[in-house]
Amino acid sequence: MDGLHTYSGVATDILAWAPKLKRPGGAMVFNDVGFAAFPGVSRAVAEWVNTHRLQWAMGHRGVPPGQGNLAVVFRD
C-alpha cells in the first residue's frame, strides 16, 4: 500500500483491501511505515496489526521487504 499518507487514507485502504487478502499466506505490504514525516501511516497500520494480532516484518535497507516497508502476513 502506497496511497494517501494520512491516518484516514491508510485506514480506508486497509478496510478496502484486508477482506480481499485475508487468507492463509496472504500478505499486505505498507510503504513509509516508521517515518516521522508520515505518522498517520504508522498509527493506522499499528492499530490494525495490534487489533487483529497479525504477524509482521519490518524491512531494512537492501533486504526485503525493503526500508520503510512493513509486511503483514495473515496466519495459516
N, C-alpha and C positions, 0 to 999 in steps of 0.2 A: 504494500500500500504506500503510495506516494502522492497523496491528494492534497487537500487543504491541510495546512499545518496548524490548525486550531483544535482545541478540545472538541468542540461541537462537530467539526468536519471529520475528525478521526472517529469519534463515537458513532456518527452516522454511517461512515464506511464500514465499521465493524458490524453494526446491526444489519447492514445490507448484505455483507459477504459471508459472515460466520455461518449462517444456516446452509449456505451452498457448499462450504468447505468442511463442515463438521462431520467427519467420518474417520474411522481408524486410519492413521497415517497421513491424514490431511494436514495442511500447514498454511499459515499466513505469515508473510514477511512484511515488517513495517520499516519504513525508512525514517531516518533522523530521530530515532529514539535516543534520549540521553543528551541531546544538545540543548544548551541553555537558551538558545535563540528560539526554540520551539517547545516550551514547557507543556503546552496542551497535548502534544503528541505523546510524551512520556506519561502524562496523567491519565489520558484515555486508555492507553494500552495497559498500564499498570492496574487500573481499576478492573478492566475486563479480565486480564490474566488472573488476578487475585480472586475475583468473584467466582470464576469458573475453575480455579485450581488447575490451570493448564501448565504444561511443561514449556520452557522457553530457553533459548540460547542467544546470547549477545555476540555479535561478530567483532572481530578485531581487524586492524589494517592488514589486508592481503590474505585474510583467512575467511572462508565462507561462514556465515552469510554476508560478511563484509562490515567494515567500520560503520557504526551508526545504524546498522540494521539489526533488527531483532526478529528471530524466527520463533513462532509459536506453533507447537505441534500438538495435535489432538491425540489423546491416548487411545491405545488399542482396546 
